[in-house]
Amino acid sequence: MALNNVLELAAPSPRVTGGVLRAKVGTELPVGAIGAPAAAFKNLGHVGDDGLERTEDRSNQEVNNWGGDLVAVLQEKYGLEIKFKLLQVLNADVQKAVHGDDNVTVTPADDQQGTEIAAKLNAKLLDTGAWVFDGFYNAISMRLVIPIGRITAVAPIKWSHKELAAYECTLKPFPDEDGNHGYQYWNDGVVVLNGGGE
């Protein structure tokens, strides 16, 4: 039976080291909620205040017998979908995530002009990557690790003086060699102190 314990509640916020991080598939993955991910993971900066939305798809089909009784519920498929909004549109790593690594070129600033980021908009599939989503709440740490995932949709981007331009992304994970689409870790941050002598 679950006890009423406010220490088990969480409203995650992103870490200063990044709430959404991306690296190449095959990069060493974190295996817990604590500790920094590998340096190859690039911080994609500020995320919209809706945070991270994770959906599990377990589409089912009901089977009835002759007579109309429900006798089975078959799971037709399983999948994850993750949605988030990237706000730092002038960040080269964000541009690469939403347009493809090979479609983005960065020209450094010189004495004539600032840094320029050029993105080709085309039908090429976006890059598959490894993803880490990091959050905390009080002493609690939480982490979602996606070994293999690809952005499959980017919502319309609006240029308006009334709101920030942003890339609203839908990420689809794929199963790894163990058949897992992702790994979720929670750490309550409560340590156990060993009793010692005086």
C-alpha positions as CSV (number, residue, x, y, z in Angstrom):
1,M,0.0,0.0,0.0
2,A,1.3,3.4,-1.0
3,L,1.7,5.8,1.9
4,N,0.9,9.5,1.7
5,N,4.4,10.9,1.4
6,V,5.1,14.3,-0.1
7,L,8.7,13.4,-0.5
8,E,7.6,11.1,-3.4
9,L,6.1,13.9,-5.4
10,A,8.0,15.5,-8.3
11,A,7.6,18.5,-10.6
12,P,10.8,18.3,-12.7
13,S,12.9,21.2,-13.7
14,P,15.9,21.1,-16.2
15,R,19.4,21.0,-14.8
16,V,21.8,23.8,-15.6
17,T,23.9,21.3,-17.5
18,G,20.9,20.9,-19.8
19,G,17.4,19.3,-19.9
20,V,17.7,17.9,-23.4
21,L,21.0,16.5,-24.6
22,R,21.9,14.8,-27.9
23,A,24.9,12.7,-29.1
24,K,25.7,10.2,-31.8
25,V,24.2,6.7,-31.5
26,G,26.8,4.5,-29.8
27,T,27.9,7.2,-27.3
28,E,28.3,5.7,-23.8
29,L,25.0,6.1,-22.1
30,P,24.4,7.0,-18.4
31,V,23.0,4.1,-16.4
32,G,21.4,6.0,-13.5
33,A,19.9,9.4,-12.5
34,I,23.0,10.8,-10.9
35,G,26.2,11.9,-12.6
36,A,27.1,13.8,-15.8
37,P,26.5,12.2,-19.1
38,A,29.4,11.6,-21.5
39,A,31.0,14.9,-22.8
40,A,29.9,14.0,-26.3
41,F,26.3,14.8,-25.4
42,K,25.5,18.4,-26.6
43,N,23.2,20.5,-24.4
44,L,20.4,21.9,-26.6
45,G,19.7,24.8,-24.3
46,H,16.5,26.3,-23.1
47,V,13.3,24.2,-23.4
48,G,9.8,25.6,-23.5
49,D,7.9,25.7,-20.2
50,D,5.7,22.8,-21.1
51,G,8.8,20.7,-20.5
52,L,8.9,17.1,-21.7
53,E,5.9,15.1,-22.7
54,R,6.4,11.3,-22.9
55,T,3.6,9.1,-24.3
56,E,3.6,5.3,-24.4
57,D,1.6,3.8,-27.2
58,R,0.1,0.4,-26.3
59,S,-2.6,0.0,-29.0
60,N,-4.9,-3.0,-28.2
61,Q,-7.5,-5.1,-29.9
62,E,-10.3,-6.7,-28.0
63,V,-11.3,-10.3,-28.9
64,N,-14.7,-11.6,-28.0
65,N,-16.1,-15.2,-28.2
66,W,-19.3,-16.4,-29.7
67,G,-21.8,-15.0,-27.3
68,G,-20.0,-11.6,-26.9
69,D,-17.8,-12.2,-23.9
70,L,-14.4,-10.5,-23.8
71,V,-11.8,-13.3,-23.8
72,A,-8.6,-11.5,-24.6
73,V,-7.0,-8.1,-25.2
74,L,-4.2,-8.3,-27.7
75,Q,-1.4,-5.7,-27.8
76,E,-0.9,-4.7,-31.4
77,K,2.1,-2.5,-31.0
78,Y,4.3,-0.6,-28.5
79,G,6.1,2.6,-29.0
80,L,7.3,5.8,-27.2
81,E,6.8,9.4,-28.4
82,I,8.5,12.4,-26.7
83,K,7.6,16.0,-27.4
84,F,9.6,19.1,-26.3
85,K,10.2,22.6,-27.6
86,L,13.7,23.9,-28.2
87,L,14.0,27.7,-27.7
88,Q,17.5,28.5,-28.7
89,V,17.0,28.9,-32.4
90,L,20.5,30.5,-32.9
91,N,22.3,27.5,-31.4
92,A,24.1,25.4,-34.0
93,D,23.4,22.1,-32.2
94,V,19.7,22.9,-32.1
95,Q,19.8,23.6,-35.8
96,K,21.5,20.3,-36.5
97,A,19.0,18.4,-34.4
98,V,16.0,19.8,-36.3
99,H,17.5,20.1,-39.8
100,G,20.2,17.3,-39.9
101,D,23.9,17.5,-39.2
102,D,24.9,17.5,-42.8
103,N,22.4,20.2,-43.7
104,V,23.8,22.8,-41.3
105,T,26.9,24.9,-41.9
106,V,28.3,27.4,-39.4
107,T,30.5,30.3,-40.6
108,P,32.4,31.9,-37.7
109,A,32.2,35.6,-37.1
110,D,34.9,37.9,-38.5
111,D,35.5,41.7,-38.5
112,Q,32.7,42.1,-41.2
113,Q,29.8,40.1,-39.8
114,G,28.6,37.8,-37.0
115,T,28.4,34.1,-36.9
116,E,26.1,32.7,-39.6
117,I,24.2,29.4,-39.4
118,A,22.9,28.2,-42.8
119,A,20.5,25.3,-42.9
120,K,19.3,23.4,-46.0
121,L,15.6,22.5,-45.9
122,N,15.1,19.2,-47.8
123,A,13.4,15.8,-47.6
124,K,16.4,13.9,-46.1
125,L,15.6,11.9,-42.9
126,L,16.8,13.6,-39.8
127,D,19.7,12.0,-38.0
128,T,19.2,9.2,-35.5
129,G,20.9,10.0,-32.2
130,A,21.2,9.1,-28.5
131,W,19.2,11.4,-26.2
132,V,19.3,12.2,-22.5
133,F,16.5,14.2,-20.7
134,D,17.6,15.4,-17.3
135,G,15.6,16.9,-14.5
136,F,15.5,17.5,-10.7
137,Y,13.1,18.5,-8.0
138,N,14.4,19.3,-4.6
139,A,16.8,16.4,-3.8
140,I,15.2,14.1,-6.4
141,S,16.9,13.5,-9.7
142,M,15.2,12.0,-12.8
143,R,16.6,11.0,-16.2
144,L,15.2,9.5,-19.4
145,V,17.7,7.9,-21.7
146,I,16.9,7.1,-25.3
147,P,19.7,5.0,-26.9
148,I,18.3,5.3,-30.5
149,G,15.8,8.1,-31.4
150,R,15.0,10.4,-34.3
151,I,13.0,13.6,-34.6
152,T,10.2,12.7,-37.0
153,A,8.2,16.0,-36.9
154,V,8.8,19.6,-36.2
155,A,5.8,21.8,-35.7
156,P,5.3,25.0,-37.7
157,I,7.7,27.7,-36.6
158,K,6.3,31.2,-36.3
159,W,8.2,34.4,-36.7
160,S,6.3,37.0,-34.7
161,H,7.1,39.9,-32.3
162,K,4.6,38.5,-29.9
163,E,6.3,35.2,-29.1
164,L,9.7,33.5,-29.2
165,A,10.5,31.5,-32.3
166,A,10.9,27.8,-31.3
167,Y,11.3,24.3,-32.7
168,E,8.6,22.0,-31.3
169,C,9.9,18.5,-31.8
170,T,8.4,15.0,-31.8
171,L,11.0,12.3,-31.1
172,K,10.4,8.6,-31.9
173,P,12.6,6.1,-30.1
174,F,13.5,2.7,-31.6
175,P,14.4,-0.5,-29.7
176,D,18.0,-1.1,-28.8
177,E,19.8,-4.5,-29.0
178,D,17.9,-5.5,-25.8
179,G,14.5,-4.5,-27.2
180,N,14.2,-1.5,-24.9
181,H,13.0,1.8,-26.4
182,G,14.3,3.8,-23.4
183,Y,15.5,3.8,-19.8
184,Q,14.0,5.9,-17.0
185,Y,15.9,6.5,-13.7
186,W,14.7,8.2,-10.5
187,N,16.8,8.9,-7.5
188,D,15.2,10.2,-4.3
189,G,18.4,11.8,-3.1
190,V,18.0,10.4,0.4
191,V,21.2,8.9,1.7
192,V,21.5,6.4,4.5
193,L,24.1,7.4,7.1
194,N,26.0,4.5,8.7
195,G,25.9,4.4,12.5
196,G,29.3,4.9,14.0
197,G,30.9,4.9,17.4
198,E,31.8,8.0,19.3
